[in-house]
Amino acid sequence: MHQRFHIILHGAVQGVGFRPFVFNLAKARRISGFVTNTAQGVSIEAEGDGDDLQDFLLRLSADKPKLAVIQSLEYSVLDPVNYQSFEIRESASNGHRSAFILPDIATCPDCLTELWDPYNRRHLYPFINCTHCGPRFSIIEQLPYDRPNTTMKNFIMCPECLAEYNNPLDRRFHAQPTACPVCGPQVRFTDHAGHAAAAKHTAMVAAAEAILNGKIVAVKGLGGYQLLCLAENSEAVHRLRQRKRREEKPFAVMAADENWIHSVCEMSPMERRLLRSTESPIVLLRRREMQQHSLEAITPFNAFLGVMMPYTPLHHVLMHLIKKPVVCTSGNVSEEPICIDDHEALTRLKNIADCFLIHDRPIRRHVDDSVVRWLLGRELVLRRARGYVPMPVPLESATAPVLAVGGHLKNTVALSFNGQAFISQHIGDLSTTEAYHAFTNVAADLIDLYDTKPAVMAADEHPEYLSTKFAREKSTAVMSIQHHEAHVAGCYAENKLSGKVLGVAWDGTGLGSDGTIWGGEFFEYDGHRCKHAAQLRPFLLPGGEMAIREPRRAAMGLLFSMAGESIFEQPLAVWSYFTEEEKRIFQTMLVKNIRTVQTSSAGRLFDAIAAILGLASVNSYEGQAAMRLEYQASGEPVEPYPFHLISHAPILLDWKPMAEKILDDLGKKSTRQIAAAFHETLAVMILRVAEELGRDRVVLSGGCFQNGYLLERTVHRIQAGGRRVYWHQRVPPNDGGLSYGQAAYAAGRHNFTPENTEHAEDIKNV
């Protein structure tokens, strides 16, 4: 398949023969396009066969010039433009020479060589780094990026480190976090109350022994505390779940080497590249066996396992001592931000961790692990944090600064200006005091780091979102943007589109312009304005937001909206989820429309069908029922269910015929067949709306498109119909990408400058 890759590289990639290397590599693989130096690094446009492009991408890192260091490589798949040859173009001089803050970077091969060398003065030192790797974003306090402006300022370099730091021929030349065992940070091992028990390498050994003995250890990592326990010790894993109040949500696993990962998961060369990349994220890999008992405590009822490799020297040494995979999860109680302060960690984690591995290098800002997935031949970032943040995402329409404050769930903040959007690290759900405090700190931090005063703030239309209230408290220049329109605008901008498209925004919840709960929406969008074009048929939810936690309520509401009160007399298995009293109460609520809300949410439709199929009655975490439904879907060809398309403004997609047929299929077809047919029907619905509206380009956004099966079936259906389809790549499709979408919508709707923004000076100090 003919494709075009837009590739951006940051690091030591200028003055090292990188452009000639790219030129020869492209020529050898019959790739057309160009390579050029920019003010920020190297930019490549590569066009050719999809397999050749993937190999080209792998070779960029594997065969790079000896002196080149790729600290960040991000790419997007765009429409071909039919380049005729490959050329080296003159360096781009437009734009200011960037003072971008680099992300925290995984330990480089040279430092690993020194780490394991018993004759090297940094042998087994857990803070080894150089200009090619180590902490950046998590330790910088302000620009410029000099040691006095980092949390390393109190560590005075010894003569040997200082000589390396001042030597232009040394790879530690001006490596701001450089240190050694003589002058740098140290670790200590403590009990759960913080009483020191061991120091330096002995502390590392003690932490490893504690994990091997079934203990839960809180480890101070790169961007915050993590909780570790032995993955094969199911009792320790269950104890961690109980203490962390994380009933069934999957844990990630850190593996000491790739052999274990290969033994339990399928892994392609591109997925291996992700694991070994400088970003070193958590990668979602398909498990080899769904009923592999050794993993059930870690990732129950889940076809995928989140895995990562050690990415700091501290993790490398610890995993070398343990030699077994460990559960590695954020150091917090569910719904709270990750701990970064030692005193805070000892207070908040003392009832979770049995002991602590602490170091004395302060963490300036929290940074969670990023999560990615390889899907449809490209990378899909599900949580953008360590390794990616704070590298900007292009936003060509951005002129004057906009601060976008995101939503309530999976919150991030974005600051856009000069054709770029700086998306913050993952913050999470703003449902606790700690999370909201982290949100306000991150918003202030972005503005302070880039010394930029926003001309306007962009926020969700929902008046009760804490992020929206924050924006309105801080500014009278606030643009309120409908939740799903922001999703569409973000995917549109990320794919650098122009002209009119059909935008599809499917998720769990978002306040609609009519005051109801949307989530199954279609828009016609041209980069400036959205027109609501279609939606899924709404149904009632008894108890409103409680239905988010209880798919059984969504099922009852859907069945009632489909068939009326008579549905309660039918002998359906779903009624077993209710006591007789509950069933009577909810029935009264629906019949009399008391404490119910109306929703068109695709996420709630997933919940309802999952409950009807007996897959889930409650969600212990967001999206649990929908994920179970996805994992049940078989890969066998199935026929879609019937549905009605009612042509009025907006178009209504009536799922009633589908729901009736699903009820009829219960007991006749397998759950896997029904789940697959349900997904297939949703894909056909999207194609039918595109056909009805005459749109040949379709944009997919919203949390539902984290569902790999739905995304694949939708993309294949649309492409088979001769249309183009676009989805997220570098920006999460879920609400983690909402701030980017808000910034994109604001930039496209108005050209904000201090001169034409009435209230630009009214924004208070954030």
GUZATI-835876 format. One line per field, with one value per residue (C-alpha): x, y, z. Coordinates in pm, 1 decimal. Layout:
X X,...
Y Y,...
Z Z,...
***
This chain:
X 0.0,143.2,186.8,364.5,545.3,615.2,905.6,1047.9,1373.9,1529.1,1869.0,2226.2,2120.5,2288.1,2653.2,2699.5,2625.7,2265.0,2107.4,2338.6,2267.6,1890.7,1933.6,2118.6,1880.7,1579.3,1738.6,1814.2,1447.8,1292.4,1149.3,1077.3,1051.7,1312.3,1516.4,1601.0,1746.4,1508.0,1544.7,1437.7,1617.9,1563.0,1241.1,1181.6,904.5,917.5,675.6,662.2,540.7,418.4,657.4,952.0,858.4,839.3,1182.2,1311.2,1183.0,1353.4,1682.4,1686.5,1763.1,1949.3,2193.0,2230.0,2571.9,2799.1,2796.1,2423.5,2191.7,1817.4,1654.9,1303.7,1150.7,786.4,606.5,260.2,104.6,-36.4,-191.9,61.1,152.5,346.3,704.9,909.6,1252.1,1434.0,1645.8,1837.2,1676.6,1820.3,1783.1,1457.5,1522.1,1163.6,1062.0,1268.3,1551.0,1375.4,1445.8,1237.0,1271.9,1348.0,1155.5,1307.3,1507.7,1578.0,1932.6,2154.9,2375.6,2699.4,2579.0,2459.5,2804.4,2956.8,2686.4,2780.3,3158.3,3312.5,3619.4,3418.2,3380.8,3005.7,2964.4,2608.0,2550.3,2170.9,2193.8,2434.2,2351.0,2504.5,2396.9,2229.6,2003.1,1862.7,1623.4,1519.1,1158.0,1118.0,1410.1,1409.2,1284.0,1309.2,1472.1,1745.8,1830.1,2140.7,2235.4,2151.4,1798.9,1748.4,1698.9,2066.5,2177.1,2267.4,2493.5,2837.4,3036.6,3357.3,3675.6,3635.8,3270.9,3351.7,3630.3,3388.6,3125.4,3369.1,3526.7,3372.7,3497.3,3328.3,2972.8,2901.2,2988.7,2724.2,2517.2,2327.7,2234.6,2584.3,2701.8,2887.6,2888.1,3127.0,2923.4,2577.2,2243.0,2221.2,1953.0,1840.6,1610.4,1356.9,1071.5,712.8,756.7,1065.1,1327.9,1651.2,1773.2,2035.7,2212.2,2375.2,2406.4,2310.9,1978.1,1926.1,1998.4,1759.0,1478.9,1531.4,1524.2,1206.1,1032.5,1152.6,1013.6,664.5,680.7,535.4,810.6,752.9,1035.5,1115.2,1156.8,1217.4,889.2,740.1,697.7,607.5,476.8,655.9,588.4,680.0,453.0,444.3,339.5,-40.5,-86.5,133.5,-51.2,-390.4,-260.4,-147.0,-492.9,-663.3,-438.6,-436.6,-816.7,-775.3,-1012.2,-962.1,-793.8,-487.7,-139.8,167.4,465.6,834.5,1042.2,1411.8,1457.7,1261.7,1258.3,980.6,779.9,812.6,694.3,366.4,290.2,289.6,537.1,608.2,936.7,762.7,631.0,981.4,1106.6,859.1,978.0,1341.5,1282.8,1419.6,1061.1,1042.5,664.4,431.5,334.5,6.3,78.1,-166.6,-133.3,-51.7,-316.5,-630.1,-647.6,-285.7,-331.5,-1.3,-131.2,-491.3,-414.8,-227.6,-465.2,-794.9,-1038.5,-808.3,-656.1,-365.6,-78.0,99.2,473.8,781.6,1155.8,1380.6,1436.1,1646.6,1974.7,1796.5,1542.7,1820.0,2012.5,1701.1,1575.0,1924.6,1912.1,1555.1,1587.3,1210.1,923.1,756.8,427.4,512.4,229.6,202.0,263.3,-80.0,-422.6,-664.5,-790.1,-502.8,-192.1,142.0,356.2,679.8,773.8,938.8,738.1,416.0,497.4,568.6,232.8,12.9,172.7,249.0,-65.3,18.6,394.4,577.2,902.0,1057.1,1351.8,1415.2,1674.1,1771.1,1740.8,1424.9,1153.3,1026.7,709.9,522.5,545.6,361.8,463.5,329.8,106.0,105.3,-40.7,61.3,-253.1,-330.5,35.7,105.5,161.6,-135.3,-49.1,-310.8,-140.7,114.9,360.3,719.8,934.4,692.9,613.5,693.1,781.5,527.5,267.6,233.7,-70.6,-27.3,-329.9,-195.6,-83.4,-130.4,-111.2,-410.9,-424.3,-663.6,-759.0,-904.4,-1189.0,-1262.5,-1138.8,-785.5,-711.5,-423.3,-354.5,-222.6,-47.6,-43.5,140.7,367.1,235.9,293.1,91.9,266.8,48.5,111.9,185.5,-112.6,-282.9,-582.5,-933.1,-1003.6,-1211.6,-986.3,-826.3,-481.2,-566.1,-708.2,-401.2,-181.0,-392.9,-351.5,22.3,61.8,-133.0,85.6,397.9,332.0,284.2,591.4,823.6,748.1,705.8,389.2,74.6,-238.2,-458.6,-754.4,-839.2,-1028.9,-1251.2,-1526.1,-1887.1,-1976.8,-2018.0,-1946.0,-1611.0,-1346.2,-1124.1,-1400.1,-1456.6,-1082.9,-1075.7,-1369.7,-1214.2,-885.8,-1007.2,-1291.0,-1150.1,-1275.4,-1392.1,-1635.6,-1602.4,-1842.3,-1672.0,-1714.3,-1639.9,-1303.5,-1236.3,-1300.5,-1095.1,-799.0,-790.7,-840.9,-547.6,-319.0,-364.8,-303.3,-629.9,-805.7,-1152.3,-1469.1,-1473.3,-1717.3,-1601.1,-1707.3,-1678.1,-1771.9,-1704.1,-1866.0,-1995.2,-1988.0,-2241.8,-2427.6,-2539.3,-2899.7,-2828.6,-2838.0,-2544.3,-2383.5,-2128.6,-2235.9,-2196.9,-2120.4,-2016.7,-1937.7,-1617.7,-1397.5,-1129.5,-1333.5,-1687.1,-1873.0,-2224.0,-2399.0,-2488.4,-2595.2,-2608.5,-2698.2,-3057.5,-3073.7,-3195.3,-3261.2,-3024.0,-3183.3,-2982.2,-2784.3,-2411.0,-2452.6,-2498.3,-2132.5,-2041.0,-2320.1,-2364.9,-2672.6,-2848.5,-2749.6,-2890.8,-3219.5,-3248.5,-3174.4,-3422.7,-3693.3,-3626.5,-3651.3,-3965.5,-4134.6,-4263.1,-4348.3,-3977.9,-3979.9,-4211.8,-3973.3,-3753.6,-3415.7,-3090.4,-2993.0,-3261.8,-3051.8,-2828.4,-3108.7,-3290.7,-3668.7,-3676.3,-3406.2,-3588.0,-3912.4,-3742.1,-3554.8,-3867.4,-4058.3,-3776.9,-3787.5,-4164.8,-4211.7,-3884.1,-3757.3,-3381.9,-3305.4,-3093.2,-3104.6,-2789.8,-2670.6,-2341.6,-2168.4,-1982.7,-2308.9,-2433.0,-2125.9,-2201.4,-2563.7,-2479.0,-2201.3,-2449.9,-2713.7,-2452.4,-2367.1,-2013.5,-2039.4,-2293.7,-2064.9,-1748.2,-1468.9,-1279.7,-1370.2,-1445.4,-1422.6,-1744.5,-1666.1,-1320.2,-1466.3,-1703.0,-1410.5,-1207.1,-1501.4,-1534.0,-1409.8,-1206.2,-1432.6,-1638.0,-1984.0,-2282.2,-2376.0,-2706.5,-2985.0,-3041.7,-3243.1,-3101.4,-3361.8,-3289.6,-3366.1,-3145.0,-2947.4,-2958.9,-3062.3,-2906.0,-3163.5,-3003.4,-3341.6,-3339.4,-2987.4,-3084.7,-3390.3,-3178.0,-2919.0,-3192.6,-3312.4,-2956.2,-2903.3,-2863.8,-2852.8,-2515.2,-2196.6,-2110.2,-1806.3,-2021.5,-2269.9,-1991.8,-1824.6,-2152.9,-2218.6,-1881.4,-1936.9,-2272.4,-2119.3,-1859.4,-2133.6,-2328.5,-2033.2,-1994.3,-2368.0,-2361.1,-2061.9,-2253.2,-2569.9,-2384.8,-2159.7,-1836.5,-1529.0,-1305.9,-1388.1,-1215.1,-1243.3,-1195.0,-1311.0,-1235.6,-1435.5,-1166.5,-915.7,-1109.0,-878.4,-1146.3,-1387.8,-1115.4,-992.5,-1339.1,-1435.7,-1116.9,-1149.8,-1516.3,-1454.4,-1148.7,-1330.1,-1595.8,-1332.7,-1312.1,-1023.1,-1021.2,-807.3,-749.2,-518.3,-151.0,56.1,-240.7,-460.6,-811.5,-953.6,-995.8,-618.2,-624.0,-913.2,-691.8,-514.7,-854.5,-970.9,-657.4,-705.0,-1070.5,-993.5,-710.3,-927.3,-1230.3,-1054.7,-719.2,-636.5,-379.1,-335.9,-471.0,-796.4,-872.8,-1082.6,-999.6,-643.1,-510.4,-783.1,-627.1,-514.6,-195.7,-252.8
Y 0.0,338.1,567.6,883.9,910.9,1249.8,1189.9,1431.8,1354.2,1537.4,1486.0,1491.1,1464.4,1766.9,1790.2,1413.0,1312.0,1230.9,1378.4,1189.8,873.4,927.0,1002.0,674.6,475.4,610.4,548.4,186.2,129.8,312.6,581.0,931.8,1258.3,1472.6,1531.5,1869.5,2021.1,2239.0,2471.8,2179.7,1879.8,1682.8,1652.1,1373.6,1323.2,961.3,814.0,461.1,107.5,55.2,-236.3,-40.5,257.8,46.7,-100.2,252.1,364.1,74.1,139.1,505.9,396.9,73.4,201.0,568.4,736.4,648.4,995.6,1052.6,1022.3,1002.4,1124.6,1141.9,995.0,1058.6,995.8,1021.6,848.8,1101.4,1095.3,1047.2,1353.2,1162.6,1282.1,1186.4,1146.1,1174.1,1480.8,1668.2,2009.7,2328.2,2368.5,2528.3,2863.5,2949.4,2960.8,3042.7,2810.6,2594.1,2579.6,2264.8,2074.7,1715.0,1427.1,1192.7,951.9,581.2,475.0,467.0,169.7,349.4,412.8,52.8,-67.0,141.0,32.8,-335.8,-279.2,-373.8,-160.9,154.3,410.3,417.1,39.2,-35.6,333.1,381.6,742.9,701.3,924.2,1135.0,1383.2,1094.3,978.7,1037.0,1275.4,1601.9,1711.6,1564.0,1763.4,2100.5,2393.2,2666.1,2751.6,2765.1,2400.1,2447.0,2254.9,2543.5,2535.1,2166.5,1959.4,1856.3,2204.1,2092.4,1809.5,1963.2,1775.5,1604.5,1687.8,1384.3,1460.9,1828.5,1741.3,1530.9,1803.9,2063.3,1843.3,1901.8,1558.9,1375.6,1251.4,1405.7,1751.9,1975.1,1675.8,1860.2,1555.8,1403.2,1247.5,952.9,761.0,1017.8,1333.5,1233.7,1114.9,800.8,547.7,420.6,137.9,201.1,25.4,140.7,416.6,560.0,427.5,368.6,9.1,16.5,258.9,267.5,-69.3,-255.8,-71.7,-200.3,-556.2,-519.5,-391.9,-680.2,-935.5,-780.3,-813.2,-1173.2,-1246.3,-1128.9,-771.9,-463.3,-204.6,162.4,270.0,633.9,631.7,894.4,1086.0,962.3,667.4,322.5,15.4,-308.6,-669.9,-1005.4,-1076.5,-1452.1,-1410.3,-1394.1,-1341.9,-1030.3,-905.7,-953.2,-778.2,-485.7,-469.7,-464.0,-194.4,21.9,-17.3,-138.5,-433.8,-561.6,-291.4,-447.6,-389.1,-332.3,-563.8,-474.4,-759.5,-812.4,-931.6,-1004.6,-1383.9,-1374.9,-1130.7,-1362.0,-1654.3,-1490.5,-1239.9,-1206.1,-938.7,-797.5,-624.8,-285.4,-364.1,-467.7,-133.4,43.0,-153.4,-73.5,287.6,592.7,664.7,314.0,317.0,51.2,-145.0,-335.3,-680.8,-960.3,-1252.0,-1588.3,-1762.3,-1598.5,-1844.3,-1825.8,-1857.9,-1695.5,-1366.6,-1369.3,-1181.7,-917.2,-867.9,-1047.3,-1112.7,-925.6,-1031.3,-788.8,-734.3,-401.9,-466.3,-246.1,-283.6,-118.2,241.1,397.4,267.7,220.1,-10.7,-191.3,-267.2,-367.0,-596.9,-746.3,-840.9,-977.4,-1156.0,-1204.2,-989.8,-753.1,-571.2,-202.7,41.5,406.7,498.4,618.3,515.0,479.0,814.4,1007.3,1147.9,971.2,1067.8,1258.5,1399.0,1167.1,1287.7,1273.4,919.8,797.1,941.4,838.3,500.4,372.4,155.9,11.9,-44.5,-274.2,-83.8,193.2,241.1,616.7,843.2,1203.4,1353.6,1569.0,1523.4,1857.7,1729.0,1400.7,1199.3,867.5,591.1,632.2,363.5,276.8,15.0,-102.2,-110.2,-104.4,-73.8,230.3,344.6,460.9,655.5,588.8,779.2,1045.8,1101.9,990.8,976.7,1189.1,1491.6,1778.3,1737.3,1941.5,1812.0,2024.3,2253.0,2462.5,2686.0,2793.1,3157.7,3349.2,3140.3,2932.5,2741.5,2446.4,2286.1,1954.2,1760.7,1585.4,1233.9,1146.8,1516.7,1687.2,2056.7,2198.0,2525.6,2614.6,2889.6,2938.9,2633.6,2393.5,2246.6,2142.8,1877.8,1817.8,1485.0,1268.4,1410.2,1176.3,1211.3,1536.6,1366.7,1416.7,1715.3,1576.3,1539.0,1889.7,2029.7,1848.5,1992.0,2352.1,2299.3,2157.4,2446.8,2701.3,2502.1,2507.7,2883.9,2939.5,2706.9,2867.4,3218.3,3259.9,3448.1,3288.4,3513.2,3287.2,2977.4,2688.9,2467.6,2207.6,2326.9,2121.9,2385.4,2138.6,2013.8,2137.2,2223.2,2445.2,2615.0,2674.7,2845.5,3069.6,3164.6,3259.9,3437.4,3628.3,3523.5,3165.5,2976.8,2698.9,2408.0,2117.8,1797.5,1591.1,1876.7,1908.3,1537.7,1576.4,1897.1,1725.7,1429.4,1664.4,1883.4,1592.7,1451.7,1798.2,1795.5,2075.5,2101.4,1934.1,1589.5,1367.9,1359.0,1070.8,1120.9,812.7,791.1,735.8,1077.1,1445.5,1725.1,1778.5,2114.1,2014.8,1948.2,1568.1,1328.7,1272.4,1014.7,868.4,1178.3,1268.3,1613.4,1786.1,1980.5,2200.9,2311.1,2610.2,2504.9,2186.6,2097.7,1820.0,1575.5,1247.7,1053.0,717.7,685.9,810.1,592.9,647.0,574.0,513.3,693.6,901.5,888.8,571.4,390.0,462.6,235.1,-13.2,-147.6,-333.9,3.9,88.4,-248.2,-185.9,163.4,44.9,-242.2,-10.8,249.1,-28.7,-209.6,-11.8,-144.7,-485.6,-572.4,-628.1,-926.9,-1107.2,-1377.6,-1220.4,-1331.4,-968.7,-938.4,-1169.2,-869.2,-702.8,-788.5,-776.8,-451.2,-293.7,-402.8,-247.7,80.7,119.0,27.9,305.5,551.8,471.9,465.8,795.0,946.1,1013.3,1060.9,943.9,1103.1,1063.0,959.1,886.1,749.2,474.0,386.4,323.5,120.7,-100.6,-132.8,-227.1,-499.9,-634.8,-665.3,-828.6,-1086.3,-1156.9,-1016.7,-750.2,-597.1,-335.0,-152.1,-155.5,80.7,296.3,98.6,-245.1,-386.0,-246.2,-402.7,-741.7,-708.6,-622.0,-921.4,-1154.4,-1055.4,-1332.7,-1266.6,-1484.5,-1319.9,-1229.9,-1049.5,-714.0,-679.8,-469.1,-108.2,187.1,511.2,781.7,1074.1,1395.5,1664.1,1527.5,1175.6,917.4,570.9,343.7,46.1,-111.5,-376.2,-474.2,-505.1,-714.6,-951.7,-979.9,-1085.1,-1338.8,-1474.4,-1533.4,-1908.0,-1964.7,-1810.6,-1789.2,-1476.7,-1436.2,-1434.3,-1185.8,-955.3,-961.7,-889.2,-597.6,-441.0,-502.8,-325.7,-15.9,-3.6,-28.0,250.4,486.9,396.3,446.0,797.4,883.8,756.2,939.3,1270.1,1217.2,1253.1,1072.4,1147.4,1025.4,1122.2,890.0,1014.9,948.5,677.3,409.5,406.6,269.0,-49.8,-218.3,-444.5,-155.8,62.1,-212.5,-308.0,58.1,142.3,-165.1,-95.1,270.0,195.8,-84.5,171.5,383.9,646.9,777.9,737.1,904.9,830.6,941.1,851.1,1082.5,1224.2,988.7,928.6,935.4,1244.0,1257.0,1421.6,1655.9,1953.2,1928.2,1920.0,2224.5,2413.0,2308.5,2411.4,2747.6,2814.5,2722.0,2918.0,3246.4,3403.8,3513.2,3785.0,4028.9,4298.0,4128.4,3944.9,4172.7,4014.3,3898.4,4099.2,3975.7,3634.2,3617.1,3452.1,3078.3
Z 0.0,-106.4,195.4,310.8,644.1,803.3,1042.5,1299.4,1479.3,1771.7,1924.2,1792.8,1428.8,1271.0,1168.2,1187.7,827.8,904.2,590.4,348.1,547.2,508.7,137.3,70.1,286.6,96.5,-243.8,-153.5,-67.7,-363.3,-134.4,-261.0,-67.7,106.5,420.6,570.9,884.9,1082.6,1377.6,1595.6,1441.8,1120.6,920.6,668.4,415.6,294.5,41.3,-92.2,-27.0,330.4,403.0,262.9,478.8,793.6,716.9,645.4,986.0,1163.3,978.4,1083.5,1438.1,1370.5,1103.7,1199.2,1178.4,1470.0,1622.9,1573.1,1872.3,1816.9,2135.4,1993.0,1677.4,1601.6,1277.8,1127.8,827.5,578.9,232.9,-50.4,-258.8,-528.0,-479.2,-787.2,-624.8,-293.4,-228.8,38.5,72.0,213.4,587.1,692.0,855.2,940.5,1305.0,1608.9,1707.0,1952.6,2322.9,2348.4,2670.5,2587.4,2743.9,2997.7,2782.4,2836.0,2927.1,2618.3,2513.3,2606.3,2961.8,2990.9,2887.7,3166.4,3411.9,3376.4,3358.2,3696.2,3617.1,3543.0,3822.0,3756.7,3781.1,3902.9,3976.5,3947.0,3819.9,3530.7,3230.7,2953.8,2686.7,2505.5,2786.7,3132.2,3305.4,3140.3,3181.2,3529.3,3674.7,3495.7,3701.9,3440.1,3108.2,2998.1,3057.9,3271.5,3583.9,3821.2,3676.6,3754.8,4066.9,4030.7,4139.9,4492.9,4373.5,4322.0,4056.3,4161.9,3960.5,3731.5,3649.6,3601.7,3356.8,3151.5,3167.0,3027.6,2758.0,2410.3,2298.7,2585.3,2552.0,2892.0,2763.3,2923.0,3032.9,3304.6,3522.8,3504.2,3830.6,3979.0,4308.7,4458.7,4393.3,4278.6,4416.9,4629.3,4717.9,5053.8,5158.9,5437.2,5611.7,5554.9,5815.4,5645.6,5888.1,5694.2,5675.4,5398.5,5164.1,4819.3,4642.0,4959.1,4939.7,4584.6,4698.5,4993.6,4767.8,4523.6,4807.3,4946.8,4609.3,4568.7,4917.2,4823.1,4951.3,4781.4,4737.7,4658.0,4427.7,4357.8,3982.7,3717.0,3724.4,4049.4,4279.2,4147.4,4327.0,4245.8,4336.6,4184.3,3886.4,3942.2,4307.4,4272.1,4647.1,4635.2,4326.8,4495.2,4806.7,4588.5,4428.7,4766.3,4914.8,4602.6,4562.3,4205.2,4175.4,3819.8,3612.0,3443.9,3580.1,3363.9,3387.5,3364.3,3222.2,3280.1,2919.4,2604.3,2645.2,2901.5,2690.0,2388.8,2599.0,2700.4,2423.6,2047.7,1938.5,1592.9,1494.6,1518.3,1866.9,1966.9,1833.5,2060.5,2364.0,2283.3,2176.5,2355.7,2467.5,2621.5,2684.8,2814.1,2501.5,2484.9,2342.2,2268.4,2508.2,2355.6,2564.0,2700.8,2991.3,3097.7,3471.6,3559.5,3415.5,3535.8,3857.0,3657.1,3363.7,3436.2,3149.0,2913.6,2581.4,2617.8,2857.7,2908.8,2913.1,2936.6,2963.5,3224.7,3113.2,3389.9,3534.1,3866.5,3697.7,3508.3,3827.1,4020.3,3744.2,3707.0,4074.5,4061.3,3723.2,3709.1,3576.4,3821.7,3835.0,3796.5,3861.3,3956.8,4319.4,4418.3,4537.9,4247.0,4110.2,4272.3,4098.5,4129.5,4432.1,4366.2,4709.1,4963.9,5262.1,5059.1,4944.6,5297.4,5402.8,5109.5,5035.3,5384.7,5383.8,5041.3,5038.7,5279.9,5224.4,5016.4,4782.5,4792.5,4632.9,4705.9,4355.5,4374.4,4110.8,3982.2,3811.3,3799.9,3478.2,3443.6,3205.4,2852.6,2698.2,2328.3,2097.7,1750.1,1538.3,1166.6,1079.9,1292.9,1649.3,1858.2,2173.8,2442.0,2724.5,2633.2,2916.2,2986.3,2674.2,2468.6,2685.7,2649.4,2279.2,2080.9,1837.9,1522.5,1513.9,1203.7,1269.0,1611.0,1614.7,1939.0,2258.1,2370.8,2698.6,2664.8,2995.5,2876.9,3033.0,3360.4,3284.4,3165.7,3190.8,3014.3,2952.1,2623.8,2542.1,2171.8,1985.2,1681.0,1499.8,1790.4,2074.9,2395.0,2554.9,2922.7,3079.9,3178.7,3488.7,3524.0,3659.3,3842.2,4108.1,4409.8,4579.1,4497.7,4127.7,4101.0,4275.0,4021.9,3738.7,3855.4,3901.6,3550.8,3395.0,3574.1,3489.6,3114.2,3111.4,3327.2,3132.7,2799.1,2940.3,2734.7,2829.6,2678.8,2468.2,2543.6,2743.1,2583.9,2797.0,2774.6,2761.2,3069.7,3344.5,3627.3,3500.8,3742.5,3446.7,3305.3,3640.4,3665.8,3325.0,3411.8,3744.1,3579.4,3266.9,3108.6,2769.2,2767.4,2459.9,2552.7,2310.1,2282.4,2395.7,2080.0,1843.8,2021.0,1960.9,1588.1,1564.4,1730.0,1491.2,1195.3,1302.0,1385.6,1034.8,880.8,688.6,505.7,355.0,476.8,638.7,824.8,1186.5,1411.2,1788.6,1988.6,2360.2,2697.3,2790.5,2707.4,2744.7,2418.6,2281.7,2354.4,2723.3,2692.6,2723.1,2385.1,2279.2,1943.9,1726.1,1364.6,1246.3,920.5,993.5,776.8,1022.2,1139.3,1226.0,1315.9,1204.7,1395.8,1119.6,1283.1,1607.9,1755.0,1870.9,2233.0,2519.2,2888.7,3175.4,3518.1,3783.5,3535.8,3607.2,3814.0,3481.9,3401.6,3690.9,3628.7,3272.8,3397.7,3420.6,3064.3,2954.8,3133.6,2989.6,2638.3,2657.8,2795.1,2523.7,2266.3,2378.1,2654.5,2985.1,2839.7,2827.1,3204.1,3158.0,2925.3,3083.2,3005.0,3169.3,3231.0,3500.0,3720.2,3781.5,3982.9,4300.7,4266.3,4460.1,4240.6,3928.1,4053.8,4153.6,3823.4,3628.3,3805.3,3735.3,3364.4,3325.2,3512.3,3382.9,3735.7,3787.2,3436.5,3166.5,2791.8,2611.9,2259.0,2394.0,2199.1,2519.2,2703.9,2405.4,2444.8,2817.3,2751.9,2500.4,2726.0,3014.0,2792.3,2685.8,3050.2,3028.9,3300.3,3535.4,3693.1,3586.2,3841.3,3608.0,3310.5,2994.4,3156.3,3009.0,2664.0,2675.3,2760.4,2466.3,2237.1,2352.5,2296.6,1931.2,1703.7,1392.2,1179.9,902.8,1030.2,884.9,1041.9,1219.9,1069.4,1173.5,1049.5,914.5,960.5,729.1,908.7,1058.5,1230.4,1084.3,1342.8,1353.4,1511.5,1682.0,1772.2,1492.7,1600.1,1967.5,1878.8,1670.4,1947.5,2191.5,1935.4,1892.2,2265.8,2310.7,1933.9,1853.0,2054.0,2248.1,2023.7,1709.2,1856.7,1979.2,1636.9,1456.7,1694.7,1610.5,1241.1,1259.7,1415.0,1137.1,874.0,1048.0,1007.4,640.5,576.6,724.1,503.5,200.7,297.0,339.0,38.2,236.3,101.9,403.4,753.7,1080.8,1384.2,1741.3,2096.7,2350.4,2165.5,1898.5,2147.3,2070.8,1820.5,1677.2,1616.7,1465.9,1233.4,1111.3,1059.9,869.4,648.0,572.1,483.9,272.1,91.1,4.2,-172.7,97.6,306.7,682.2,946.8,1313.9,1594.1,1614.7,1837.8,2031.9,2239.5,2095.1,2447.6,2666.9,2707.1,2363.7,2439.2,2530.1,2193.3,2021.3,2216.4,2116.0,1752.2,1748.6,1910.9,1664.9,1367.9,1484.3,1557.6,1484.8,1837.6,1885.5,2171.6,1937.7,1847.0,2170.6,2382.4,2716.1,2651.2,2944.6,3179.3,3235.8,3595.8,3710.5,3685.1
***
